[in-house]
Amino acid sequence: MGFTITVYDGADTIGGSKIHISNGESGLFLDFGMNFAKYSLYYEEFISERPSRGIHDPWRLGLIPRLNIYRSDLVPDDIAGEVRSSPKIPVNAVLISHAHLDHVGNVAMLNESIPLVGSPVTMVILKALRDTSRQSHMGMELPYYSPKSPSSTNPFVLESSRAVKHYLSRDIIMTGKVSDAVVDFLSWRANVELAKNPGKVKSIRPESIEVLGDADLGFEVKSFPVDHSIYGATAYIIEGDVSVAYTGDFRLHGKNKHLTRKFVREAKNVSVLITEGTRVGREEDENVSEDEVYKNALGIAETAKGLIIADFSARNFERLESFWRIARRTGRELVVTPKDAYFLHALQIAGIETPINEVRIYQSSKVRPEKWEEWVFRSYPDSGVSPEELKKNGENYMLCFSFYDMPHLLDIMPSEGTYIYSSSEAFGEEQAFSFLRLWNWLRYFGFEVHGFGVDEHGKPVFEKGLHASGHISREELRKVIEEIDPDYVIPVHTENPEWFRENWSEKTVVLKNGESWGF
């Protein structure tokens, strides 16, 4: 068997990337993400896959590849024969580009012996996401998980194994030097620290953590940090019989654009470039930078009255820091949710400077906070801000809320305010309905709204200049491909793979999901 590249998913959709490269007996996955476009064909907010059935539901619906590569404890008896008889391909590791679920959301289903490769920042973000999530779907079980076993009353139903007294971890291979603080955080739980009797609370059993340069993956793998809308994003160059560069998601208009430029220089003249193409199908592709977003939002905040609410994508910490700077410039204090505070603390552990010691934290009216929330307020005891304070002195604060936080405004009942929407446009019918609901909330409270509105037909419309994409623009991608000058280009993470063929006909290899190509 020679050098082969197989795109199992993400060939013609934005997200869901699952790319396998193999050379003889060695193989690697480049990401193993959740394909939201496919999931949305069957699921929505109130209907989802059943965790008690393990991989049964995504297997039946074709949402994951029909391969024998999954955790044995997630395979219920009624599909065990199908799974065992499916192809078993070599997977020495999964190289994670970044911590967005469309790139990592199905990784937790993979066989527990498969190590995770990623940046220390990505691993810390995944750990924080796992700690703070109450969602039950398996995509959250990174980097530690609760092993399952068949129910005593129904062998087709899987439940957390009572025989295992710990959460289990996966082997982790870091792309860079890892501190003792990061190692400690990966096996730490607030539930254990705050417990009256820690011995009776499930702890995390750590596994091996090593550095990429010391790991034997069957290939020579080099990692390169790149700019994206989440910290820790990584591109890879894999050397075997053939040299392959994989961009993951990347851009050239954020504060870390210099990192992307370095990767492009290092990737020059690779044999194969596997690249995202999120924005290549957009006719009007205005390239707003993060600096422009900051300046435009600052202009709004300087004249805003009452409470300001800043709405931006989850885990876009660069945008959060921009609003923190705006708050300081306008004499306000930035208020974040406990979840955001937990992530800022985690990033600080990973070596990213954050404003965790200079922000305030919203204290909701929850009767029973989660243990990690309780830990946040104990660790930052003077940071809490009550709904009553925000109502009384709203002009002193900027509050980081999104659509899903709107019910909390009923506790605050602001008398006036300004809403700055600084995230992506609606990309589907259900999202459009969410914006209409958000619009109703904002009208109820009489907010002055910037960033989006609703037209006379009841459809959301979006203003330019308050959001910077996490993805490289079409024209910049064209220049990057010309500069790298690979022998072949394989587009993924795009709805318009034909754009690549139109521009590099003899070099472009367009693969459909499940198709392979090699030397």
N, C-alpha and C positions, 0 to 999 in steps of 0.2 A: 504494500500500500504506500503510495507516495504522499506528497503534501496536499491536503484537502481542506477546503473551507466550505462549511455548510451554514447557511442562514436558516435557522429553525423558526425564527419569528422576527418581526420588525422590518421585513423587507420592503413593505409598502405602507406602513403605518408609522405615525410618530409615537414611538415608545414600544415597549415589549421586546426590546433587543435581546436576542439569544443567538449568539454566533459561536460556532465551534470550529476550532482549527485542530487538525491532527497530522501527525507525521509518524508513520509506523505505529508503534505501541503507545505513543504519547499523545495526549490531547488536552486542550484547554477550552473553557468557555469564556468568551468575552461578554460579560454581563449575563443575566438571566432574569429579565424584567417581566413585570405584569403588563399585558397588552390591554390597556383600558378600552380601546376601540372594540376588541373582541368581547371583553367582559360585559360591556354595555349592551351587547346584543341580547344578553340573558338576565343581567342583574342591574339593579338600581339601588337607591339609598336604603330601601326597606326590604330588599331581597338580595341575598348574597349566597356564596357557597357555604356549605354546612361543614364547619370545622370537625364535627364529630364523625364525619365520613372520610377524613384525611384527604388524599388526592383524588378520591372517587369522582367528585363532581367536575373538577377541571379536566380530569382524564376523559370522562364520558363526553364532555362538550368540546373537546379538542382545544382547550385553552393552554395546555402544556404539551410538549412533544411526546409521542408514544415511544418512549425509550425506557430501558431498565436502568434508571439512574437515580431513583428517588429513595428517600428515607424508608427503611423497611417498616418502621412503626406507623407510617402514614398510609400503608397499603392495606386496605381492608380485605377480608377473605374473598369477597365476591368479584374482585378484579385481580387478585393475586396471580392467578394463572396467566392472565393477559399480560401483566407487567413482566413476569418472569420470562415469557416467550418473546418479548419485544427486544429489539437490538440493544446490546450493551456496549456503548462506545467508551473509549478511554477518556477519563476526566481527571487529570492530575490536580487541577485547581480551577476556581472561577475567579477571573480578574474583574474586579468591580470598578467601574469608572467613577461612580459617585452615588450618593445616598438618596436618589429619587426612586420612588417605587416602580416607575416604568423601566428601571434598570436593575433593581434588586428585589422586586416584589414577589418573585417566585423562587429566589435563591434558597429560602428556608425549606423548600420541599426537597432539595437535592440531598443525596445520600450524605449521612453525617460524617463519612470519612473524607469528604471532599473539602480541602482547606479553602478559606476565603483570603483573597489577596486584595489589598486596598491601602489607601493612605491612612495614617493614624487618625487624621481628622475625620475621614469617612467612617472609620470603625467606632469612634467616639460618638458621632452623630447617630449611627445605627443603634448603639447601646442606649443612648438617651431616648431615641424613638421607641425602643422596646420597653424601657422603664416607664415611660409616660403614657403609653397607649393602652386603652381599654378595649380596642377592637380585637375581635376574636379570630380574624382570618390569619392564616399561617404566614402571610407576608411580613408580619411584625416579629416573627421569632428569630431575629438576628440581633446580636451574634450568639445569644443563648436561647435555649428552648426547653420545653417540658415534654419529655418522651411520653408517647401514648401506648396504650395496650387495649386489646379488645375488652369490651364490657362483659361482665360475668352473665348478664341477662340477654345480650344480643351480640354475637361475634362480629356483626357488620358495623357496630358502633364502636368508635374509639374514644377513650377518655384518658386523662392524665394518669400515668402509672403511679399507683400508691406505693409500689415497691421501691421507687427511686426517690430518695430524700433530698435530692439536689436538682437544680436546673443544670442541664448539661451545656457545655460550650463547644464550639468548633475550633479546630486548629486555625490560627490566624497568621498570615504572612504580611508583615507591614512593608510598605514601599519605602519607608525611611526610618530613621532612628526613632526609637520609641522610649519615652521616659518611664521611670518607675511610677509616676503619678497616673499615666495612661494605663499601665498594666494593672494597677490597683483598682482603677475605676471600672475596668472591664469585668471585674469579679465582685464589685461592691453593690449592695442593695440598701436603699433607705429603709426598707422593711426590717432588715436585720439590725441595722444600726439603732433604730428607734424601738425595737422590741424589748419588752421587759424580760423576756426569756429568749435570747437569740437562738439558742439551740433548738427551739421548736419551730423556727421559721425557716423556710426554704432558702438556702444560700445558693450561690452560683459556683459550680465546680469548674475552675479554670483548666484550659488545655494549653497546648504548646503555642507560644508566640515567638516567631522568629522574623528576621529581616530578609527581604527579597534576595539580596546578594548572597545569602547563605543557603537558600532553598534550592533543592533539585526538582525542577518542574518538567524536565524533559526538553525544555527549550531555554535559551537565554532570553530572559525577560527584563526589559528596562522600563522604568516608569518615569513619567514627566507630569508635574502639576500643570494644570491649564485653568484658564478663567472660565467660570460658569456662574450661574445664579445661586449656587450653593458652594460653600467652602469644601475643600478637599478633593475637588474633581481632578481626575487623573487620566492621561492618555498613556498608551503603551506601545512599545516596539518589541516585537517578538522575532527572534532569530532562530531559524532551524535550517532546513535545506533552502528555505525561502524567507526573506525578510518581510514582515507585515507590520504596518502601523495602524493603530486603532485610535480614533480621536475621542470616542465617547461623545458627550455633549460639550461643546466649547464655543468660545466667542472671542472677539477682539475689541470689545468696547466697555469692559469693566475695569475695575482698579487693578486687576491682576493680568491685564492683557500682555504684559511683558513675558509672563510665563508661557502663554500660548505661542508667542513668537519664538521663544527658545525651543519649544517642542517642534515647531515647523522647521527650524534650522536643523535640528537633530534628525528629522525624518527625511531629509532630502535623499532622493534616489532610492527609496525602499522599493522592493519589487511590487508590493501590493499595499494600497491605501484603502482601508475600510473607514468610511466617513459618514457622519450624520449629514442630513440634508433637510432639516426641519423647514427652512424658510425659502427653499429654492422655487417653490411653486407660487410665491406671492408676487403679483404684478407690481403692486405698490409696496415696496419694502423699505420704509423709512427706518434708518438706523439711529435710534435714539440711544445716547450713551448714559451711563450712570451719573456722570457729572451733570448732564442736562436735566435729568430727573431731579437731582438735588436742587439745582438752581430754580427750576419751575415750581417745585413744591415749596421751596423757601419763599418765593414770591407770593404764593397763596397764604402761607402761614403768617407772613409779616402783617397782613391786614385782616386776618381772621378774628372773629369775635367768639367768645364763649369757648366751650370745649372743642378741641380738634381731635378727630379720629383719623388715624392713618391705617389704611387697609392695603396689605401687600401679601405676596405669596408666603405660605408657610415655609420656614427654614431658609428664607432669603435674608441672611444675616447682614449682608452688605447693605441691603435696603434699610434694614432696621437701624444700622449705624448711621445711615444718611439722615433718617428722621431724628435720631438722637442728636446729631449735630444741628439740625434745624431747630429742634426744641431749645437747645442751649442758646442758639443765635437769637431766638425770639423770646427769651426769658421764661421759658416753660420747662417743666420736668416731663421726661418721657415715662409713661406708665406701660409696662408690658404684662402679659398674662403670666401666671406661674409656670406654664409650660415653656414659654419663651425664656424665662429666667433660668429654668433648669438647663436648657440648651446653651445659653450664654455661659453658664458655669462650666458645662462640659467642654465647650470650645476653649475656655480659658485653661482647662487642664491639658488640652491638646496643644497648647502653645499659641493659640490665636488670641490677640488682645481684643477684649470686648468691654463694653461699658457696664458690666454686671454690677459693679460697685457704685455706679452713678445713676442707675435707673430706679424707678419705683415699681412696685408689683401690686397688681390689682387683687384686692381681697373680696372674693365673691361671697354670696350668701349661702354657700354650700353647707349643709349640716355636717357631713362627714367628708373632710378632705382626704384625698389619697395620701398614702404615707410619703411619697416623694414630694407632694405639695406641702405637707406638714414640715418636711425636712427643709424645703426652700425657705419657708418663713422663719424657721429656727436659725438657719444659717445666715439670713439677712434680716435680722429682727427689726430694724428701723426703716425698712423699705416699703412696708405695706401702705396701701391707699384704699380707703373705704369708699363705697358708693356715695355716702353722705358727703364726704370731702369733695368728690368730683362734682357733685351737684352744687355745693356751696361755692366752690372756687374753681369752676371749670376753666376759666380764662388762664389759669396757671399751669394747665396740664395739656399734654398731647397723649392720647390713648391709642395703643396698638390693638385694634379690634378688626374682625372680619365679619362676614355675613353670619357665621355660625355663633358669634358672640352677641348678636343683636338682642336676645332676650334679657341679657344683663343690663341693657339700657333702661329696662323697666324698673330696676332698682335705683338707677342714677337719676332718671327723669330730668335730663338736662334742659334748661330753659332756652338755650340757643347753642348753635355749634356749626362746625364746618367738617365735612367729610371729604377726605382725599383718597380716591381710589387709585392705587398704584400697582396694578397687577395686570394679568393678561386679559384679553377679550374673551367673550363666550365662544366656545368652539363646538357647541352642540345644542340641541333643542332643550335638553334638561337644564344646561347651564344658563340658557337664556331665561328660562322660567325662574331660576334662582335669582337672577338680576332683577326681575320684576318684583320678586318678594323683597329683596333688599331695598328696592326703590320705595316700596310701601312702608317699610320700617323708617326709612329716612324722611319720608314725607310726614309720617306720624309725628316725628320729633321736630319737624321744621328745619332740618339741616340744610345748609347751603352745600351743594354737592359739586365736586370737581372730579374729573376723570371719566365719568360716564353719565348718561342720561337716558331718557326713554322718549322715543319719537311719537308722532301722532297716531301711529299704527300699533303702539304698544310694544315696540321692539327696542332692545337696548342699543344705544349708540355710544361710541367711545371717543374720548379726546386723545390726541397725540401729545406726547411730551412728558407724561407722568409715569411711564413704564418703559424699562429697557429690557429687551428680550434676553433670555439666557442663551440664545443660539446665534451663531455666526450668520451674517447677512449673506445673501446670494452672491453679491459682487465680491465680498471679501473671501468667500469660500472659493470662488473662481480663481482668485489670485493665489490662495493657499495651495490649491491643487497644482497650479502652474509652477509655483515655487518648489514644491516637493518633487514634482515631475516623476511620479511613479510609473512603473510599466503597466500597471492595471489599477483601476478604481472600482471598488464595490460599494455602491450606495446602500445605506440602511437608515432607519429612523427618518423616513421621508414618505410623503404621499405622492411624490413626483420623481421616481427614479429615472424616467425617460429624459429629464433635463440633463442628466449626466451623459446619456447616450448622444443627445443632440450636440453636446459640447466636446465630448472626447469619445467619438464613436469607436475608434479602433482600440481604445484602452478600457472602455467601460464594460464591466461584467454585471449585468442585471440578473439577480437571482430571485426566484420566487421562494416563498416560505417552504422549507424542506428540501430545496435544491442544493446540490453540491457542485463545486468546481475545484479543479486542482491541476497539479503539474505531474 
